[in-house]
Amino acid sequence: MHSDLRIHHERLAKFVQAIWSHAGSAPREAELVAEHLVQANLAGHDSHGVGMIPRYIASLAEGQLKLNTHVSVIRDAGAVLTLDGGRGFGQVVACEAMAQGLQRAKQFGLAAVGLHNAHHIGRIGHWAEQCGKEGFISFHFVNVMGDPMVAPFGGSDRRFGTNPFCAIFPRKDEKPLLLDFATSAIAYGKTRVAYNKGLTVPPGALIDHQGHPTMQPHVMHEPPFGSLLPFGDHKGYALAALCEILGGALSGGRTTHDETLETDNSAIINGMTTIILNPEAFDAPHMQAEAEAFISWVKKSPPSGNMPIQLPGEWEEANRVDRIANGITVDPMTWRQICHAARLAGMPEEELNAFNALVG
Ligand SMILES: NC(=O)c1ccc[n+]([C@@H]2O[C@H](COP(=O)([O-])OP(=O)(O)OC[C@H]3O[C@@H](n4cnc5c(N)ncnc54)[C@H](O)[C@@H]3O)[C@@H](O)[C@H]2O)c1
């Protein structure tokens, strides 16, 4: 197989669900993981889509990822919850954490949820969307514990993770505003996608092991390892530092430092502090109208080039519309890695061949 595959999202989700069922996940877990990964692809974030499966299978084989694990409440302080994810699937424990936080935000007008020790929680926008769908605003500060990849502004080696920040604002009759990005210049997964496709990454995103700028993604995938740079110079670095401390320390978990390094295994451990607000609890009768007035004012700016003026979240929505209609594209290298992972999960060769015959 040498050309890209184009797979209908529902078919791909069924395949991913089958992989996790073979690996030992309960039906609901297999469904949540499949839905999350495929939704990340639909949103255009291939870095956090089905291409993560081989890494999760490796983490499972190393005894790091714990299947069929649910959040435990470490402290219930009413509007503030501290939850331990027990290294369970982030796709399950973050979903449970958001559900508990939403229930408290409905009760109190706002809630804060500290979730620590979760296995990779994937695309953070997914958790904001869980809040947005119920009409709530949310903010998410996330750290990637013990897996440094990003150099501090002014530094030359990796000291912390790609620490994403995310926020959502639901609109009355429109898609929500969704801000969701890694605080590194590009997400680590985007270096994997470029590496697998034999492409370079944009300038300003990477340095090599000696601190020299490079556009070659192999510095993140082959020793000697280089580092990602923070986005926006000192500003992105400052936000990353706050994500580390709010996501890692305030959530009841740990930050990245010499005692917590986990560079010898495949686990990705996230901590996330989420603030959920009920907009109805504010005395802001013009909130939606003011938001819409601002949006149309901004959109009237004369374009500086060929690019349209977009709102946060519009890029993902456009991808979703396109990919639901035309399928999700998977490059051959990534597909080979996923098929190998499916075999390791215990999928029989006939089942894998039957799927490949459908999509190949
Ligand atoms: N779980 C983890 O440990 C982890 C770590 C890092 C990143 N991530 C996830 O990786 C994904 C990718 O992150 P990224 O940094 O590559 O994202 P990105 O650079 O693609 O930026 C995405 C954000 O920019 C907005 N955007 C894009 N084009 C725009 C435009 N023209 N105008 C206005 N807004 C625009 C999008 O709507 C979105 O909010 C995210 O979903 C993030 O949550 C997860």
The ligand as a Tripos MOL2 file, in Angstrom:
@<TRIPOS>MOLECULE
LIG
   44    48     1     0     0
SMALL
NO_CHARGES

@<TRIPOS>ATOM
      1 N1         -2.8930   15.8470   25.5980 N.am      1 LIG1
      2 C1         -1.7590   16.4630   25.4140 C.2       1 LIG1
      3 O1         -0.7950   16.2180   26.1360 O.2       1 LIG1
      4 C2         -1.6120   17.4670   24.3100 C.ar      1 LIG1
      5 C3         -0.4060   18.1650   24.1980 C.ar      1 LIG1
      6 C4         -0.2860   19.1120   23.1830 C.ar      1 LIG1
      7 C5         -1.3170   19.3410   22.2810 C.ar      1 LIG1
      8 N2         -2.4680   18.6410   22.4190 N.ar      1 LIG1
      9 C6         -3.5600   18.8410   21.4410 C.3       1 LIG1
     10 O2         -2.9850   18.9220   20.1560 O.3       1 LIG1
     11 C7         -3.8910   19.5680   19.2710 C.3       1 LIG1
     12 C8         -3.1210   20.3660   18.2760 C.3       1 LIG1
     13 O3         -2.5000   21.4900   18.8820 O.3       1 LIG1
     14 P1         -1.7400   22.5560   17.9740 P.3       1 LIG1
     15 O4         -0.9240   23.4130   18.8400 O.co2     1 LIG1
     16 O5         -1.0730   21.8430   16.8540 O.co2     1 LIG1
     17 O6         -2.9750   23.3750   17.3770 O.3       1 LIG1
     18 P2         -2.9410   24.4400   16.1750 P.3       1 LIG1
     19 O7         -1.6200   25.1010   16.0480 O.co2     1 LIG1
     20 O8         -3.5310   23.7700   14.9740 O.co2     1 LIG1
     21 O9         -3.9520   25.5720   16.7030 O.3       1 LIG1
     22 C9         -5.2850   25.2430   16.8740 C.3       1 LIG1
     23 C10        -6.0520   26.4550   17.3910 C.3       1 LIG1
     24 O10        -5.8580   27.5800   16.5170 O.3       1 LIG1
     25 C11        -7.1390   27.9680   15.9790 C.3       1 LIG1
     26 N3         -6.9280   28.4850   14.6360 N.ar      1 LIG1
     27 C12        -6.3710   27.8350   13.5850 C.ar      1 LIG1
     28 N4         -6.3050   28.6560   12.5210 N.ar      1 LIG1
     29 C13        -6.8480   29.8360   12.9110 C.ar      1 LIG1
     30 C14        -7.0550   31.0930   12.2690 C.ar      1 LIG1
     31 N5         -6.7040   31.3110   10.9970 N.pl3     1 LIG1
     32 N6         -7.6430   32.0720   12.9880 N.ar      1 LIG1
     33 C15        -8.0070   31.8770   14.2730 C.ar      1 LIG1
     34 N7         -7.8140   30.7210   14.9460 N.ar      1 LIG1
     35 C16        -7.2410   29.7260   14.2650 C.ar      1 LIG1
     36 C17        -7.9520   26.7150   16.0140 C.3       1 LIG1
     37 O11        -9.3400   26.9640   15.9230 O.3       1 LIG1
     38 C18        -7.5320   26.1600   17.3770 C.3       1 LIG1
     39 O12        -8.1440   26.8480   18.4390 O.3       1 LIG1
     40 C19        -4.8410   20.3400   20.1690 C.3       1 LIG1
     41 O13        -6.1060   19.7130   20.0710 O.3       1 LIG1
     42 C20        -4.2780   20.1450   21.5890 C.3       1 LIG1
     43 O14        -5.2580   20.0420   22.5960 O.3       1 LIG1
     44 C21        -2.6360   17.7190   23.4070 C.ar      1 LIG1
@<TRIPOS>BOND
     1     1     2 1
     2     2     3 2
     3     2     4 1
     4     4     5 ar
     5     4    44 ar
     6     5     6 ar
     7     6     7 ar
     8     7     8 ar
     9     8     9 1
    10     8    44 ar
    11     9    10 1
    12     9    42 1
    13    10    11 1
    14    11    12 1
    15    11    40 1
    16    12    13 1
    17    13    14 1
    18    14    15 2
    19    14    16 1
    20    14    17 1
    21    17    18 1
    22    18    19 2
    23    18    20 1
    24    18    21 1
    25    21    22 1
    26    22    23 1
    27    23    24 1
    28    23    38 1
    29    24    25 1
    30    25    26 1
    31    25    36 1
    32    26    27 ar
    33    26    35 ar
    34    27    28 ar
    35    28    29 ar
    36    29    30 ar
    37    29    35 ar
    38    30    31 1
    39    30    32 ar
    40    32    33 ar
    41    33    34 ar
    42    34    35 ar
    43    36    37 1
    44    36    38 1
    45    38    39 1
    46    40    41 1
    47    40    42 1
    48    42    43 1
@<TRIPOS>SUBSTRUCTURE
     1 LIG1         1 GROUP 0 **** ****
